[in-house]
Amino acid sequence: MKFSEIPYERPLLEDYQTRFDALLKAFVEAPSGENQLAAMDEINQLRSVFSTLSTVVAIRHSLDTKDAFYSDEQDYMDQVGPQFEALQQRFYKALIEAKFKETLINERGELLFSIAEQSLSTFDESIIPLLQKENSLTTEYGKLLASAEIPFRGETYALSQMAPFMQSIDRDTRKEAAEALFGFYASEEATLDRIYDDLVKVRHEIALALGYENFTALGYARMGRLDYKEDDVKVFRDQVKTYLVPMANQLHERQAKRLDISPLKYYDASLKFLNGNATPKGDREALVSAAAQMYKEMSPETDQFFTLMQDRELMDLDARKGKQGGGYCAPLSLYKVPFIFANFNGTSHDVDVLTHEAGHAFQMYQSAHHLVPEYHMATYEASEIHSMSMEFFAWPWMSSFFKEDTEKYKFTHVAGNVAFIPYGCLVDEFQHEVYNNPNLTPKERRSLWSKLEKDYRPMLDYDGHAFLENGGYWFVQSHIFQVPFYYIDYTLAQVSAMQYWAWMQEDYASAWQSYLKLCKAGGTRTFTGLLKYAGLDSPFVEGTMKKILPTIEAYLNSVDDQAL
């Protein structure tokens, strides 16, 4: 079945509740472990029906936010989603109290019960109105950004379509494009401040209602973090400040030298080479064709996977007005397939997002066989290992995408990852400070961002741009609004992906087998449990960062980037 052929009918709460109540009664009153297991599998099937319908709505709404039908359906899901969550929490409670718990653990694994206990701490029916408000606010943010039409040199563009202009070799074009882009955020400053202020306050209210001191601990629980806490993340951020911030500064200086510009301004950041950035050679059809050939050669598993993605039209890759920005991969659990969403714009990011989201999708496809929905995907930071590592496993085929720009792309890829990790930690520390101090004013939040920028990105020069000088850059980071505390995950995963990158230089086949094993495991282990299972070092351990630096430095120093 192609994605466009997947049927959708609004899931009515009353109907699902009746079916759920009957199945839960059968689960609780089951006369044997086998009967209880069967009832559990039926409940999980019903949960998959709703989650799939909800995902179909989210995808179709994001593909065209101007589609009135799916806009209304997204509003409906925002309201009923928390009520469906209440049903799931009842199942979790029954699971914890199950008569034949030992049988269930033996057959479906113990981690599910830890997930259930943690999830119960994040929900109570009394907070449903607050969750509905939170959903509405995040949807409002998404719609606002999708509606953006940036005027630029006589035309109008969506946010995602501005990237090529910001990478122009002509400095006036870069500056004008950056001013147009950030001009949109500045013009919506009051609205964005109001949305985020409301989000912080409603999330804090939810946390207090559930017995938390503030949203931070609740945010960690929502993210499914079972095996590390706030202090562990601080240890990681401190390693980044010690080892990667200086390296990122050095790379910034190398870029300034390549561009023959001193000092670099914020509108110069996206241009990496004076003769232009590495760009993919071909349109979307050519890139997908190259990807198909790559995955055919990479392994039998990737060949089968990508063939299915094409045959079932499970990718929408072109940027256009009315389409939400960014890229993502979403599971359609009922059909055991993923969907890839992207916004191609003619830059190297097209290849990055294709391999990145394909990494997510490949993992989802490999672990769709698990009978427990919670095991179909790992927690966020583990899931990002799949995506970021796939970017590196694709390196042997990069010449198919970039031709003469291949080495330029590879250097930018590694250097960009080094520079990204401090930024990711900046986003994370910002969120910790915001939710630990929920009464900060919008002005105080912007001041906080500016202060933290000096710790993580001291080389920035905003050239007097008032909005950015006053700490407004974080408005562009949708995760801060829509998925609180989801950003450090990228940095933790990047450290693991770089371990795979170093590994594959010594033994590609062995590294690939570890990666395949990791993808098949899905969410059957915690984050650090998955790292151990795959043979990777934990980023929380002092010294892990230092251990991978020599390989990174050796590669970066081996490249004569001035000649590219």
C-alpha positions as CSV (number, residue, x, y, z in Angstrom):
1,M,0.0,0.0,0.0
2,K,1.3,3.4,-1.0
3,F,1.3,6.2,1.6
4,S,-1.4,8.1,-0.3
5,E,-3.6,5.0,-0.2
6,I,-3.5,4.5,3.5
7,P,-7.1,5.0,4.7
8,Y,-7.9,7.5,7.4
9,E,-11.0,7.8,9.5
10,R,-11.2,9.9,12.6
11,P,-10.7,7.6,15.6
12,L,-13.7,8.3,17.9
13,L,-12.8,8.3,21.6
14,E,-16.0,6.5,22.7
15,D,-15.5,3.6,20.2
16,Y,-11.9,3.1,21.2
17,Q,-12.6,3.4,24.9
18,T,-15.3,0.7,24.6
19,R,-12.9,-1.7,22.8
20,F,-10.1,-0.8,25.1
21,D,-12.2,-1.4,28.3
22,A,-13.1,-4.9,27.0
23,L,-9.5,-5.8,26.2
24,L,-8.2,-4.5,29.5
25,K,-10.9,-6.4,31.4
26,A,-9.8,-9.6,29.6
27,F,-6.2,-8.8,30.5
28,V,-6.8,-8.2,34.2
29,E,-9.1,-11.2,34.6
30,A,-7.0,-13.6,32.4
31,P,-6.9,-17.1,34.0
32,S,-3.4,-17.9,32.9
33,G,-0.2,-16.3,31.7
34,E,-0.8,-17.3,28.2
35,N,-4.3,-15.7,28.2
36,Q,-2.9,-12.5,29.7
37,L,-0.1,-12.4,27.1
38,A,-2.7,-12.8,24.3
39,A,-4.9,-10.0,25.8
40,M,-1.8,-7.8,26.0
41,D,-1.0,-8.3,22.4
42,E,-4.5,-7.4,21.4
43,I,-4.2,-4.2,23.5
44,N,-1.0,-3.4,21.7
45,Q,-2.6,-3.9,18.4
46,L,-5.3,-1.4,19.3
47,R,-2.7,1.1,20.5
48,S,-1.0,0.7,17.1
49,V,-4.2,1.5,15.3
50,F,-4.5,4.8,17.1
51,S,-0.8,5.7,17.0
52,T,-0.8,5.1,13.2
53,L,-3.9,7.2,12.5
54,S,-2.4,10.0,14.7
55,T,0.9,9.8,12.7
56,V,-0.9,9.8,9.3
57,V,-2.7,13.0,10.4
58,A,0.6,14.6,11.6
59,I,2.4,13.7,8.3
60,R,-0.4,14.9,6.0
61,H,-0.8,18.1,8.0
62,S,2.9,18.8,7.8
63,L,3.0,18.1,4.1
64,D,0.4,20.9,3.5
65,T,-0.5,23.0,6.5
66,K,-3.1,24.8,4.3
67,D,-5.1,21.6,3.8
68,A,-8.2,22.4,5.8
69,F,-9.2,18.8,6.5
70,Y,-6.0,17.7,8.0
71,S,-5.6,21.0,9.8
72,D,-8.9,20.2,11.5
73,E,-7.8,16.6,12.2
74,Q,-4.6,17.8,13.7
75,D,-6.5,20.1,16.0
76,Y,-8.8,17.1,16.9
77,M,-5.7,15.0,17.7
78,D,-4.3,17.7,19.9
79,Q,-7.4,17.5,22.0
80,V,-8.1,13.8,22.1
81,G,-4.4,12.7,22.2
82,P,-4.1,13.2,26.0
83,Q,-7.4,11.2,26.5
84,F,-6.0,8.3,24.5
85,E,-2.9,8.7,26.7
86,A,-5.1,8.2,29.7
87,L,-6.2,4.8,28.3
88,Q,-2.6,3.8,27.8
89,Q,-1.7,4.7,31.4
90,R,-4.5,2.5,32.6
91,F,-2.9,-0.4,30.7
92,Y,0.5,0.5,32.2
93,K,-1.0,0.4,35.7
94,A,-2.6,-3.0,35.0
95,L,0.7,-4.2,33.6
96,I,2.6,-3.3,36.8
97,E,-0.1,-5.2,38.8
98,A,-0.4,-8.1,36.4
99,K,-1.1,-11.5,38.0
100,F,1.2,-13.3,35.6
101,K,3.9,-10.7,35.5
102,E,6.7,-13.3,35.4
103,T,5.3,-14.8,32.3
104,L,5.0,-11.4,30.6
105,I,8.5,-10.5,31.6
106,N,9.9,-13.8,30.2
107,E,8.0,-13.4,26.9
108,R,8.2,-9.6,26.4
109,G,11.2,-8.4,28.4
110,E,11.6,-6.6,31.7
111,L,12.4,-3.1,30.2
112,L,8.7,-2.7,29.3
113,F,7.8,-2.6,33.0
114,S,10.5,0.0,33.7
115,I,9.0,2.1,30.8
116,A,5.5,1.6,32.2
117,E,6.5,2.7,35.7
118,Q,8.3,5.8,34.4
119,S,5.4,6.7,32.1
120,L,2.9,6.5,35.0
121,S,4.9,9.2,36.7
122,T,4.4,11.5,33.8
123,F,0.6,11.4,33.6
124,D,-2.6,11.9,35.5
125,E,-6.1,12.4,34.1
126,S,-6.3,15.7,36.0
127,I,-3.7,17.2,33.6
128,I,-5.5,16.4,30.4
129,P,-6.6,20.0,29.9
130,L,-3.1,21.2,30.4
131,L,-1.7,18.7,27.9
132,Q,-4.3,19.8,25.4
133,K,-3.2,23.4,25.9
134,E,0.5,22.3,25.4
135,N,-0.4,20.5,22.2
136,S,-2.3,23.5,20.8
137,L,0.6,25.8,21.5
138,T,3.2,23.5,19.8
139,T,0.8,23.2,16.8
140,E,0.5,27.0,16.7
141,Y,4.2,27.3,16.6
142,G,4.5,24.8,13.7
143,K,1.8,26.6,11.7
144,L,3.4,30.0,12.2
145,L,6.7,28.8,10.8
146,A,5.1,26.9,7.9
147,S,3.1,30.0,7.0
148,A,6.3,32.1,6.7
149,E,6.8,33.8,3.3
150,I,10.1,35.5,3.2
151,P,10.3,38.4,0.7
152,F,13.7,38.3,-1.1
153,R,14.7,40.1,-4.2
154,G,11.2,40.3,-5.7
155,E,10.1,36.7,-4.8
156,T,8.8,35.0,-1.7
157,Y,10.2,31.9,-0.1
158,A,9.5,29.4,2.7
159,L,12.0,29.3,5.5
160,S,13.7,26.2,4.3
161,Q,14.1,27.7,0.8
162,M,16.4,30.4,2.0
163,A,19.4,28.2,2.7
164,P,20.9,28.4,-0.8
165,F,21.0,32.2,-0.7
166,M,22.7,32.1,2.7
167,Q,25.4,29.9,1.2
168,S,26.0,32.2,-1.8
169,I,29.6,33.0,-2.7
170,D,28.4,36.6,-3.0
171,R,28.6,38.2,0.4
172,D,26.0,40.8,-0.2
173,T,23.5,38.1,-1.1
174,R,24.4,36.1,2.1
175,K,23.9,39.2,4.2
176,E,20.6,40.2,2.6
177,A,19.3,36.6,2.8
178,A,20.2,36.4,6.5
179,E,18.6,39.7,7.2
180,A,15.4,38.6,5.5
181,L,15.3,35.3,7.3
182,F,15.9,36.7,10.8
183,G,13.7,39.6,9.9
184,F,10.8,37.2,9.9
185,Y,11.6,35.9,13.4
186,A,12.1,39.5,14.6
187,S,8.7,40.5,13.1
188,E,7.1,37.6,15.0
189,E,9.1,38.2,18.2
190,A,6.0,39.1,20.3
191,T,4.1,36.1,19.1
192,L,7.0,33.7,19.6
193,D,7.7,35.1,23.1
194,R,4.1,34.6,24.0
195,I,3.9,31.0,22.7
196,Y,7.1,30.0,24.5
197,D,6.2,31.8,27.7
198,D,2.8,30.0,27.7
199,L,4.6,26.7,27.0
200,V,7.0,27.1,29.9
201,K,4.3,28.0,32.3
202,V,1.9,25.2,31.2
203,R,4.7,22.6,31.4
204,H,5.7,23.9,34.9
205,E,2.1,23.7,36.0
206,I,1.9,20.1,34.6
207,A,5.1,19.2,36.6
208,L,3.7,20.7,39.9
209,A,0.4,18.8,39.4
210,L,2.4,15.5,39.1
211,G,4.4,16.2,42.2
212,Y,7.7,17.3,40.5
213,E,9.6,20.4,41.7
214,N,9.8,21.7,38.2
215,F,9.6,20.5,34.6
216,T,13.2,19.4,34.3
217,A,12.9,16.0,36.0
218,L,9.5,15.5,34.3
219,G,11.1,16.4,30.9
220,Y,13.7,13.7,31.4
221,A,11.0,11.1,32.3
222,R,9.0,12.1,29.2
223,M,12.1,11.5,27.1
224,G,12.3,8.0,28.5
225,R,15.7,8.5,30.1
226,L,15.9,5.6,32.5
227,D,19.7,5.3,33.0
228,Y,21.1,8.8,33.3
229,K,20.2,12.1,35.0
230,E,20.9,15.8,34.8
231,D,24.3,15.5,36.5
232,D,25.4,12.9,33.9
233,V,24.5,15.4,31.1
234,K,26.5,18.1,32.9
235,V,29.6,15.9,32.9
236,F,29.2,15.5,29.2
237,R,28.7,19.2,28.6
238,D,31.8,20.0,30.6
239,Q,33.8,17.6,28.4
240,V,32.5,19.4,25.4
241,K,33.5,22.8,26.8
242,T,37.0,21.4,27.6
243,Y,37.7,19.6,24.3
244,L,35.4,20.6,21.5
245,V,34.8,24.3,22.0
246,P,38.5,25.0,21.4
247,M,38.5,22.7,18.4
248,A,35.4,24.4,17.0
249,N,37.1,27.8,17.5
250,Q,40.1,26.6,15.5
251,L,37.9,25.4,12.7
252,H,36.2,28.8,12.7
253,E,39.6,30.4,12.2
254,R,40.4,28.0,9.3
255,Q,37.1,28.9,7.7
256,A,37.9,32.6,8.0
257,K,41.2,32.0,6.4
258,R,39.6,30.0,3.5
259,L,37.1,32.8,2.9
260,D,39.7,35.5,3.4
261,I,37.3,37.3,5.7
262,S,38.3,38.5,9.2
263,P,36.3,38.5,11.3
264,L,33.6,36.3,10.0
265,K,30.1,37.6,10.5
266,Y,27.0,35.6,11.3
267,Y,25.9,35.8,7.6
268,D,29.2,34.2,6.6
269,A,28.8,31.1,8.7
270,S,27.0,29.0,6.1
271,L,29.6,29.5,3.4
272,K,32.5,27.1,3.9
273,F,34.6,27.6,0.8
274,L,35.4,30.8,-1.2
275,N,34.5,29.0,-4.5
276,G,31.2,27.7,-3.0
277,N,30.0,24.8,-0.8
278,A,29.8,21.2,-1.8
279,T,26.5,20.8,-3.6
280,P,24.8,17.6,-4.8
281,K,25.0,17.1,-8.5
282,G,21.5,16.4,-9.7
283,D,17.8,17.0,-8.8
284,R,15.7,15.1,-6.3
285,E,15.1,12.3,-8.7
286,A,18.9,11.9,-9.4
287,L,19.7,11.9,-5.6
288,V,17.1,9.3,-4.8
289,S,18.4,7.1,-7.7
290,A,22.0,7.5,-6.3
291,A,20.7,6.6,-2.9
292,A,18.9,3.5,-4.3
293,Q,22.2,2.3,-5.9
294,M,24.1,3.0,-2.7
295,Y,21.7,1.0,-0.5
296,K,21.7,-1.8,-3.0
297,E,25.5,-2.1,-2.7
298,M,25.7,-1.4,1.0
299,S,23.9,-4.6,2.2
300,P,21.0,-6.9,1.3
301,E,19.1,-5.4,4.3
302,T,19.4,-1.8,3.1
303,D,18.6,-2.8,-0.5
304,Q,15.3,-4.4,0.6
305,F,14.5,-1.4,2.8
306,F,15.1,1.4,0.3
307,T,13.3,-0.5,-2.5
308,L,10.2,-0.6,-0.2
309,M,10.5,3.1,0.6
310,Q,10.4,3.9,-3.1
311,D,7.8,1.4,-4.1
312,R,5.4,2.5,-1.4
313,E,6.1,6.2,-1.9
314,L,7.1,6.6,1.7
315,M,9.2,9.8,1.2
316,D,8.3,13.4,0.5
317,L,11.4,15.3,-0.1
318,D,10.8,18.6,-1.9
319,A,10.5,22.0,-0.2
320,R,7.4,24.1,-1.0
321,K,5.2,26.8,0.4
322,G,2.8,25.6,3.1
323,K,4.9,22.6,4.0
324,Q,6.4,22.5,7.4
325,G,10.1,23.0,7.6
326,G,12.8,20.5,8.7
327,G,13.0,16.8,8.3
328,Y,11.8,13.8,10.2
329,C,11.1,10.1,10.1
330,A,7.9,8.8,11.6
331,P,6.8,5.1,12.2
332,L,3.5,3.8,10.8
333,S,3.5,0.9,13.2
334,L,0.3,-0.8,11.9
335,Y,1.9,-1.2,8.5
336,K,5.5,-1.9,9.9
337,V,6.9,0.9,7.7
338,P,8.4,4.3,8.3
339,F,7.9,7.6,6.4
340,I,10.6,10.1,5.6
341,F,9.8,13.9,5.4
342,A,12.4,16.4,4.2
343,N,12.8,19.8,2.4
344,F,15.3,19.6,-0.4
345,N,16.8,23.0,-1.3
346,G,19.8,22.2,-3.5
347,T,22.4,22.2,-0.7
348,S,24.5,19.4,0.8
349,H,21.8,19.2,3.5
350,D,19.7,17.3,0.9
351,V,22.1,14.4,1.1
352,D,22.6,14.8,4.9
353,V,18.9,14.6,5.5
354,L,18.4,11.8,3.1
355,T,21.0,9.6,4.7
356,H,20.1,10.8,8.2
357,E,16.4,10.1,8.0
358,A,17.1,6.9,6.1
359,G,19.1,5.8,9.1
360,H,16.1,6.3,11.3
361,A,13.8,4.6,8.8
362,F,16.2,1.7,8.4
363,Q,16.2,1.1,12.2
364,M,12.4,1.3,12.4
365,Y,12.1,-1.2,9.5
366,Q,14.7,-3.6,11.1
367,S,13.0,-3.6,14.5
368,A,9.3,-3.5,13.4
369,H,9.1,-7.3,14.2
370,H,9.1,-6.7,18.0
371,L,5.7,-7.5,19.5
372,V,5.9,-4.6,22.0
373,P,5.3,-1.1,20.5
374,E,7.8,0.4,23.0
375,Y,10.5,-1.7,21.4
376,H,10.0,-0.5,17.8
377,M,12.1,2.6,18.5
378,A,14.8,3.3,21.0
379,T,14.8,6.4,23.1
380,Y,15.7,9.6,21.3
381,E,19.4,9.7,21.9
382,A,19.9,6.1,20.9
383,S,17.7,6.6,17.8
384,E,20.0,9.5,16.7
385,I,22.9,7.0,16.6
386,H,21.1,5.2,13.9
387,S,20.7,8.3,11.8
388,M,24.0,10.0,12.4
389,S,26.0,6.8,11.9
390,M,24.2,6.1,8.6
391,E,25.6,9.5,7.4
392,F,29.1,8.1,7.9
393,F,28.4,4.6,6.6
394,A,27.3,6.3,3.3
395,W,30.8,7.9,2.9
396,P,32.1,5.3,0.4
397,W,29.3,6.4,-2.0
398,M,29.5,10.2,-1.6
399,S,31.1,10.6,-5.0
400,S,27.8,9.5,-6.5
401,F,26.2,12.5,-5.0
402,F,28.9,15.1,-5.0
403,K,31.3,14.2,-7.9
404,E,34.2,16.7,-7.8
405,D,32.9,18.2,-4.5
406,T,33.3,14.9,-2.6
407,E,36.3,15.7,-0.5
408,K,34.9,19.2,0.2
409,Y,31.7,17.6,1.5
410,K,33.5,15.1,3.7
411,F,35.7,17.8,5.3
412,T,32.6,20.0,5.9
413,H,30.7,17.0,7.3
414,V,33.3,16.2,10.0
415,A,34.1,19.9,10.8
416,G,30.4,20.6,10.9
417,N,29.8,17.8,13.4
418,V,32.5,19.1,15.6
419,A,31.1,22.6,15.5
420,F,27.5,21.3,16.1
421,I,28.1,19.5,19.4
422,P,28.9,22.8,21.3
423,Y,25.7,24.3,19.8
424,G,23.7,21.3,20.9
425,C,25.0,21.6,24.4
426,L,24.1,25.3,24.3
427,V,20.5,24.5,23.5
428,D,20.4,21.9,26.3
429,E,21.9,24.1,29.0
430,F,19.5,26.9,27.9
431,Q,16.6,24.6,28.4
432,H,17.8,23.4,31.8
433,E,18.1,27.0,33.0
434,V,14.7,28.0,31.6
435,Y,12.8,25.1,33.2
436,N,14.7,25.3,36.5
437,N,13.7,29.0,36.5
438,P,10.3,29.1,35.0
439,N,9.5,32.7,36.0
440,L,12.2,34.2,33.8
441,T,10.8,36.9,31.6
442,P,11.2,36.7,27.8
443,K,13.9,39.4,28.0
444,E,15.7,37.4,30.7
445,R,15.6,34.3,28.5
446,R,17.2,36.1,25.6
447,S,19.9,37.5,28.0
448,L,20.5,33.9,29.2
449,W,20.9,32.7,25.6
450,S,23.4,35.5,24.9
451,K,25.4,34.6,28.0
452,L,25.5,30.9,27.1
453,E,26.5,31.6,23.5
454,K,29.7,33.2,24.9
455,D,30.5,29.9,26.6
456,Y,29.8,27.6,23.7
457,R,30.2,29.8,20.6
458,P,32.5,32.6,21.6
459,M,33.5,33.3,18.0
460,L,30.1,34.5,16.9
461,D,29.8,38.0,15.5
462,Y,26.3,39.3,14.9
463,D,27.5,42.5,13.2
464,G,25.2,44.7,15.2
465,H,22.0,42.8,14.2
466,A,19.7,44.0,17.1
467,F,17.5,40.9,17.2
468,L,20.4,38.5,17.3
469,E,22.6,40.6,19.6
470,N,19.7,40.6,22.0
471,G,19.6,36.8,22.2
472,G,16.9,35.9,19.6
473,Y,18.7,33.2,17.7
474,W,17.1,30.4,19.6
475,F,13.7,31.2,18.1
476,V,14.8,29.2,15.0
477,Q,15.3,26.0,17.0
478,S,11.9,24.2,16.8
479,H,12.9,21.5,19.3
480,I,13.0,24.1,22.1
481,F,9.3,24.9,21.5
482,Q,8.0,21.5,20.5
483,V,10.0,18.8,22.2
484,P,11.6,20.1,25.4
485,F,15.0,18.6,26.3
486,Y,15.2,16.9,22.9
487,Y,18.5,18.2,21.6
488,I,21.3,17.0,23.8
489,D,20.3,13.6,22.2
490,Y,21.9,14.7,18.9
491,T,25.2,15.5,20.6
492,L,25.3,12.2,22.6
493,A,24.6,10.3,19.4
494,Q,27.2,12.2,17.5
495,V,29.9,11.0,19.8
496,S,28.7,7.5,19.2
497,A,28.5,8.0,15.4
498,M,32.0,9.3,15.4
499,Q,33.1,6.1,17.2
500,Y,31.5,4.2,14.3
501,W,33.3,6.5,11.8
502,A,36.7,5.7,13.4
503,W,35.8,2.0,13.6
504,M,34.8,1.8,9.9
505,Q,38.2,3.3,8.9
506,E,39.8,0.2,10.5
507,D,37.2,-2.4,9.7
508,Y,34.1,-1.3,7.8
509,A,32.5,-4.8,7.8
510,S,32.8,-5.2,11.5
511,A,31.5,-1.7,12.2
512,W,28.5,-2.4,9.9
513,Q,27.6,-5.7,11.7
514,S,27.6,-3.8,15.0
515,Y,25.4,-1.1,13.5
516,L,23.0,-3.7,12.0
517,K,22.8,-5.5,15.4
518,L,22.0,-2.1,17.1
519,C,19.2,-1.3,14.6
520,K,17.6,-4.7,15.1
521,A,17.6,-4.3,18.8
522,G,15.3,-1.2,18.6
523,G,14.3,-0.2,22.0
524,T,14.8,-3.4,23.8
525,R,17.6,-1.9,26.0
526,T,18.2,1.5,27.6
527,F,20.5,4.0,26.0
528,T,23.7,2.9,27.8
529,G,22.6,-0.7,27.6
530,L,22.4,-0.3,23.8
531,L,25.9,1.3,23.7
532,K,27.3,-1.7,25.6
533,Y,25.5,-4.2,23.4
534,A,26.9,-2.5,20.3
535,G,30.5,-2.2,21.7
536,L,30.5,1.6,22.0
537,D,31.8,3.8,24.8
538,S,29.3,5.9,26.9
539,P,29.7,9.7,26.4
540,F,29.0,10.1,30.1
541,V,32.3,8.5,31.0
542,E,35.1,11.0,31.6
543,G,37.6,10.4,28.8
544,T,35.3,9.1,26.1
545,M,35.4,12.5,24.3
546,K,39.2,12.7,24.7
547,K,39.5,9.1,23.3
548,I,38.0,10.0,19.9
549,L,39.7,13.3,19.4
550,P,42.9,12.0,17.9
551,T,41.1,10.4,15.0
552,I,39.1,13.5,14.3
553,E,42.1,15.8,14.6
554,A,44.2,13.5,12.4
555,Y,41.6,13.6,9.6
556,L,41.0,17.3,9.8
557,N,44.8,18.0,9.8
558,S,45.3,15.7,6.8
559,V,43.0,17.8,4.6
560,D,44.4,20.8,2.9
561,D,41.1,22.7,3.1
562,Q,42.6,25.9,1.6
563,A,43.1,24.0,-1.7
564,L,39.5,22.6,-1.9
